[in-house]
């Protein structure tokens, strides 16, 4: 093979690796519905002053059992500042009030605190209001005891005091129960954890009417967080919901006084995939700096990719592959950020 052909092959291989991250972002748009025109009800949601915005934002990178830390102990865990990026962005908009948001980070994100927060919201939120729930942290799976899952497992989110033997975790069925007790106009549910794609499509799962669901992985794949930005979907949504960036984020035909949650996702999806690509770009740069050869660097990348996925599968039975996705059971654009 000539040097020219080697270079072409190397560049093609780099493109192929990056496309592992980017192709789903392009083809995945087929799954995003064409939203109905903004109804008067939604356009005027900020004018009648009847709608309040409530949220429970929970995240955990430092666990009671340090072996569960993200990343694993003794490496430093993802910082609290990165876990609260979306929370900080929401407070820039006047429709999100600090007193309406319950923030549970690390040692506060226990099973009891999360369930109590959801119970509290069931007494505050009315049928005119919008409710948001966000989780960043570990996700896993347990045997399905009520036979409502075709694969025989319930997906779970793992709180700070996770204990598999004592069932200290929240299944998709548990979450649906708590969400169903909150009588809201609409619900936005964001789950960024391994196997999050499995939280939907079961009989008692979370994808019910009037809910807009954001998930970070496929049904059977593990997710990846980054030191640089923390949880990629959280970072992407924080940027796309930042009121100060509204002129960039909102659709060109948007003449209303809000950015919808659907508009936020269109921007966030690409930002999330861009972060996943960073891993492979930096890996290539490192390999190239060691070998001074493009083709050798590509071979090292392929080897690293295969090694990472093989180890992941051998340990957990799942490969690593982030895939941000939206499941919209609300039907029309939902105002999210007032501008």
C-alpha positions as a printed Julia matrix, in Angstrom:
339×3 Matrix{Float64}:
   0.0    0.0    0.0
   1.41   3.4   -1.0
   1.76   6.26   1.44
  -1.08   8.06  -0.34
  -3.38   5.05   0.0
  -2.39   4.67   3.65
  -3.34   8.28   4.28
  -6.68   7.85   2.52
  -7.37   4.69   4.54
  -6.42   6.43   7.78
  -8.66   9.43   7.1
 -11.52   7.12   6.17
 -11.05   5.2    9.42
 -11.09   8.41  11.45
 -14.29   9.45   9.72
 -15.79   6.04  10.44
 -15.03   6.3   14.16
 -16.47   9.8   14.43
 -19.55   8.67  12.52
 -20.16   6.09  15.25
 -21.04   9.13  17.34
 -22.62  11.35  14.7
 -24.63   9.1   12.39
 -27.38   8.39  14.97
 -27.78  12.15  15.42
 -28.58  12.47  11.74
 -30.69   9.38  11.15
 -32.34   9.69  14.55
 -34.29  12.75  13.44
 -36.75  10.42  11.77
 -37.95   9.58  15.28
 -38.66  13.2   16.21
 -42.29  14.04  15.44
 -43.39  17.03  13.41
 -45.0   19.16  16.07
 -48.39  20.71  15.69
 -48.57  24.47  15.36
 -48.32  26.33  18.63
 -51.82  26.34  20.02
 -53.18  29.46  21.71
 -53.05  27.55  24.97
 -49.31  26.97  24.68
 -48.41  30.33  23.13
 -50.11  32.17  26.0
 -48.78  29.92  28.76
 -46.71  32.79  30.19
 -49.41  35.44  29.74
 -52.09  34.1   32.05
 -49.67  33.62  34.99
 -51.48  30.41  35.94
 -48.67  28.04  34.99
 -45.87  27.37  37.45
 -42.75  25.34  36.68
 -41.6   22.77  39.24
 -38.65  20.38  39.26
 -36.85  17.65  41.15
 -33.23  17.56  40.01
 -31.23  14.64  41.41
 -27.69  13.59  40.56
 -24.99  11.43  42.07
 -21.31  11.03  41.22
 -20.15  10.32  44.8
 -21.88   7.29  46.34
 -22.15   5.98  49.89
 -20.18   3.0   48.64
 -17.17   4.71  47.05
 -16.71   1.81  44.64
 -19.79   3.17  42.84
 -18.33   6.66  42.33
 -18.32   8.15  38.82
 -15.57   7.63  37.83
 -14.54   4.91  40.23
 -12.63   5.76  43.4
  -9.78   6.78  43.86
 -10.2    9.01  40.79
 -11.88  12.37  41.52
 -15.62  12.22  40.93
 -17.51  14.54  38.58
 -17.85  17.89  40.32
 -21.06  19.23  41.82
 -20.79  22.28  39.56
 -21.06  20.05  36.48
 -23.97  18.12  37.99
 -25.93  21.36  38.47
 -25.41  22.91  35.03
 -29.04  22.51  33.92
 -30.28  23.76  37.29
 -28.17  26.91  36.9
 -29.45  27.5   33.36
 -33.08  27.14  34.41
 -32.71  29.82  37.08
 -31.7   32.34  34.41
 -35.28  32.22  33.11
 -38.05  33.97  35.05
 -40.48  31.07  34.68
 -38.21  28.83  36.79
 -38.18  29.83  40.47
 -35.61  28.53  42.94
 -38.29  27.84  45.56
 -40.06  25.52  43.09
 -37.0   23.32  42.5
 -35.79  20.58  44.83
 -32.08  19.96  44.24
 -30.61  16.66  45.47
 -26.88  16.18  44.81
 -24.67  13.29  45.95
 -25.34  12.51  49.65
 -28.71  14.28  49.38
 -29.79  12.08  46.47
 -30.88   9.17  48.66
 -33.8    6.86  47.97
 -35.86   8.46  50.74
 -35.09  12.03  49.67
 -35.95  11.38  46.02
 -39.25   9.68  46.84
 -40.15  12.34  49.45
 -39.43  15.07  46.9
 -41.71  13.4   44.36
 -44.42  13.0   47.01
 -44.06  16.68  47.89
 -44.49  17.65  44.25
 -47.72  15.64  44.1
 -49.17  18.05  46.69
 -47.9   21.25  45.01
 -48.18  20.77  41.27
 -51.58  21.47  39.7
 -53.12  20.6   36.35
 -51.99  24.0   35.03
 -48.33  23.41  35.87
 -45.26  21.86  34.25
 -43.12  19.37  36.17
 -39.53  18.32  35.4
 -37.58  15.39  36.83
 -33.89  14.9   36.08
 -31.56  12.07  37.09
 -27.82  11.83  36.47
 -25.99   8.87  37.9
 -25.8    5.11  37.72
 -28.48   2.99  36.09
 -28.8   -0.77  36.09
 -31.34  -3.59  35.78
 -33.03  -6.08  38.1
 -35.33  -9.06  37.49
 -38.88  -8.09  36.56
 -41.27  -9.38  39.23
 -44.6   -8.41  37.67
 -44.04  -9.76  34.14
 -44.64  -6.43  32.4
 -41.25  -6.37  30.63
 -40.64  -8.41  27.49
 -36.95  -8.84  28.33
 -37.62  -9.97  31.9
 -35.83  -7.04  33.55
 -36.79  -3.73  35.14
 -34.39  -0.86  34.56
 -33.47   1.18  37.63
 -31.83   4.41  38.72
 -29.3    4.06  41.54
 -29.5    6.61  44.4
 -26.67   7.62  46.71
 -27.46   4.85  49.21
 -27.85   2.15  46.56
 -28.14  -1.36  47.99
 -29.12  -4.07  45.53
 -29.65  -6.69  48.25
 -32.1   -4.47  50.15
 -33.83  -3.15  46.99
 -32.73   0.42  47.65
 -33.2    1.67  44.1
 -36.0    3.03  41.91
 -37.34   0.88  39.08
 -39.05   2.2   35.98
 -42.34   0.99  37.51
 -41.6    2.88  40.77
 -40.84   6.07  38.86
 -44.02   5.78  36.83
 -46.02   5.4   40.06
 -44.6    8.62  41.51
 -44.92  10.56  38.24
 -48.54   9.42  37.88
 -49.35  10.94  41.28
 -48.25  14.37  40.02
 -51.28  15.91  38.32
 -49.51  18.27  35.91
 -50.23  19.84  32.55
 -47.03  18.28  31.21
 -44.0   16.41  32.51
 -40.41  16.55  31.3
 -38.37  13.54  32.41
 -34.61  13.43  31.81
 -32.67  10.29  32.72
 -28.94  10.14  32.01
 -27.68   6.75  33.11
 -26.68   3.36  31.76
 -29.55   1.38  30.19
 -31.85   4.43  30.36
 -33.42   3.44  27.04
 -35.02   0.52  28.88
 -37.12   2.82  31.07
 -39.75   3.0   28.33
 -42.0    0.69  26.29
 -43.07  -1.54  29.19
 -46.65  -1.66  30.45
 -45.8    0.29  33.62
 -42.83   2.27  32.3
 -42.44   6.04  32.33
 -43.49   6.93  28.75
 -47.11   7.88  29.44
 -49.41  10.56  28.03
 -48.37  14.22  28.37
 -44.77  13.27  29.17
 -41.68  14.25  27.21
 -38.85  11.83  27.93
 -35.13  12.38  27.37
 -32.88   9.32  27.57
 -29.12   9.05  27.1
 -28.58   5.48  25.86
 -30.15   2.66  23.94
 -32.13   0.05  25.84
 -29.18  -2.3   26.33
 -26.11  -0.04  26.21
 -24.0    1.65  28.84
 -23.38   5.39  28.94
 -20.19   7.39  29.32
 -19.56  10.57  31.31
 -16.65  12.93  30.66
 -14.32  14.82  33.0
 -14.45  17.81  30.67
 -18.23  18.37  30.72
 -19.65  15.84  33.17
 -22.78  14.07  31.93
 -22.98  14.97  28.21
 -26.77  15.25  27.88
 -26.99  17.41  31.0
 -24.29  19.73  29.63
 -26.0   19.88  26.24
 -29.42  20.68  27.7
 -27.87  23.29  30.0
 -26.41  25.09  26.97
 -29.55  24.74  24.84
 -31.82  26.05  27.62
 -29.6   29.01  28.49
 -31.74  32.11  28.04
 -28.68  34.15  27.07
 -28.24  31.95  23.99
 -31.89  32.09  22.93
 -31.23  33.83  19.6
 -29.03  30.92  18.55
 -31.22  28.11  19.87
 -34.74  29.08  18.87
 -36.08  28.15  15.43
 -35.88  30.9   12.82
 -39.69  30.88  12.53
 -40.15  31.27  16.29
 -41.64  34.71  16.94
 -43.02  33.8   20.37
 -41.68  34.64  23.79
 -40.37  31.19  24.63
 -38.01  28.41  23.64
 -39.81  25.08  23.61
 -38.35  21.94  25.15
 -38.4   20.41  21.67
 -36.25  23.25  20.31
 -33.82  22.68  23.17
 -33.45  19.02  22.25
 -32.68  19.77  18.6
 -29.64  21.74  19.73
 -28.75  19.47  22.65
 -28.68  16.33  20.52
 -25.82  17.61  18.38
 -23.97  19.03  21.37
 -24.19  15.65  23.11
 -22.88  13.72  20.11
 -20.11  16.27  19.71
 -18.93  15.49  23.24
 -18.91  11.76  22.51
 -16.71  12.46  19.49
 -14.2   14.32  21.68
 -13.13  11.03  23.27
 -12.12   9.53  19.94
 -10.51  12.73  18.67
  -8.3   13.01  21.76
  -7.5    9.31  21.59
  -6.36   9.72  17.99
  -4.22  12.74  18.89
  -2.6   10.8   21.72
  -1.95   7.78  19.51
  -0.54   9.98  16.75
   1.77  11.81  19.16
   3.14   8.44  20.27
   3.57   6.87  16.82
   4.01   9.9   14.48
   2.11   7.82  11.93
  -1.5    8.36  10.9
  -2.03   4.72   9.94
  -0.47   3.45  13.19
  -2.6    5.88  15.17
  -5.73   4.58  13.45
  -4.76   0.99  14.21
  -4.22   1.96  17.86
  -7.66   3.59  17.91
  -9.31   0.48  16.49
  -7.49  -1.66  19.05
  -8.57   0.66  21.89
 -12.17   0.68  20.68
 -12.33  -3.12  20.51
 -10.64  -3.45  23.9
 -13.0   -0.98  25.61
 -16.12  -2.59  24.17
 -14.89  -6.14  24.86
 -14.07  -5.39  28.5
 -17.4   -3.59  28.9
 -19.31  -6.56  27.49
 -17.39  -9.14  29.53
 -17.98  -7.24  32.78
 -21.58  -6.15  32.29
 -23.02  -7.98  29.3
 -23.49  -4.62  27.56
 -21.43  -2.46  25.21
 -20.89   1.28  25.66
 -22.91   3.5   23.32
 -24.53   6.81  24.22
 -27.61   7.74  22.2
 -29.6   10.82  23.31
 -33.22  10.47  22.3
 -36.59  12.11  22.84
 -39.95  10.4   23.3
 -42.64  13.05  22.98
 -46.09  12.1   24.24
 -47.16  15.72  24.65
 -47.83  16.39  20.98
 -47.38  20.16  20.66
 -44.49  22.42  21.49
 -44.11  22.89  25.23
 -42.78  26.3   26.38
 -39.66  25.69  28.45
 -37.63  28.9   28.7
 -39.15  32.38  28.73
 -37.26  34.92  26.62
